Amino acid sequence: MLRLLEKFSLSQLTAAVEYALDIDVIDAASIRTIAEHRADEPVKLFPLDGRPQLAHVRVETTDVSSYQALLDNQPSSNPPPLEEVTR
């Protein structure tokens, strides 16, 4: 746990540990993941300046209701065993 102080400040690590305890997580790897996630910066917008070929590209909005089909067609809770791959 102390090695995490090499990468994160005490306040960052304290906040990560407090959050981890709130969600009943006690291992160092999970606390490191929490601290890393909180330290991530949002991705900046991709500038299209100098790319006139992209000015006419239009991307349709995703219809998330179509994902319901994936949930409706879920396999049973006991999938058949995987067959061994032979070479």
Secondary structure, 3 states (H helix, E strand, C coil): CHHHHHCCCHHHHHHHHHHHHHCCCCCHHHHHHHHHHHHCCCCCCCCCCCCHHHCCCCCCCCCHHHHHHHHHCCCCCCCCCCCCCCC
